[in-house]
Amino acid sequence: MRREVALLMKAQVTLTSAEAKRLVARAVAAHPKVKRALKEGIVAIGLGTTNAYVIEELLGERVEKGRYLAGFVDAHGTCVVPKAMRLKEVVLERGRRVKESIDAVVKRMKPGDVLIKGANAVDARGIAGVMLASDVGGTIASIYGIAKARGIDIIIPVTLEKLVPGSLDEVSKEAGISVISRSTGIPVGIFPVAGEVITEIEAFKMLFGVEACVLGAGGLGGGEGSRTFLLKGKDDKVEEAFRTVKAIKGESAVTPARGKCSECEYSQCPRAGR
């Protein structure tokens, strides 16, 4: 007797940069480790626009995303939001906000707690990279060693627009604030970070149980930085994923808070003092 082979349903979807951040944030909020830490421990959420979406998904409140970040890249190049314009990092203990900074709270975090840290890049091996504009390494330098020493879970939400060729370990050997002779923005180093990377591919799997692969990248007219995906899975799961994508279409792009170049403290930037 011939057995019928069930065909998997396929769908095609395109996500802009902002839409992809929303999808990834939902996956992070649904992550079993995050949900457990929200009930029993600490969830520390570093600055970053994708992390701002994570906060919205966890707490159900709006976040001024253009201020929930430190470093960013725009049409001018690499830049930093002035400290006076930034929102404070969100730290949750048993689901409630505490006033401690990540630098402080990490000193009492332990296994079972979760550190959520964004990234500026991710390579094909799943190593994420955090740009360093501070010559003392910024927040990541002060928290990463403690987190790794104690076995604290590090979750890294990063969309595939930040996928880079080559090895971030290798490029980190060449980059550095003081070795850059010319720059279109603030010169930076790059810090390779190992953790659980969650991109759109992992998000589709975690949220809907469907396989996703990238079949196109980039676009025009607001589609810059977008990714087009082929989704494959059981009919009901693919339909659910497709409905969710349709519902988040139109997510507004994030505009970072910019200080005055004339008041910039980063003298290495060619725009500083203008």
Secondary structure, DSSP 8 states (H G I E B T S, - for coil): --------EEEEEEE-HHHHHHHHHHHHHH-HHHHHHHHHSEEEE-SSHHHHHHHHHHH-----GGGS-SEEEETTEEEE--GGGS---EEEETTEEE---HHHHGGG--TT-EEE---SEE-TTS-EEEEE-STT-HHHHHHHHHHHHHT-EEEEE--GGGB-SS-HHHHHHH--GGG-S--SS---EEEEE-SEEE-HHHHHHHHH--EEEEEEE--STT-TT-EEEEEEE-HHHHHHHHHHHHHHTT----------GGG-S-TTSTTTT-
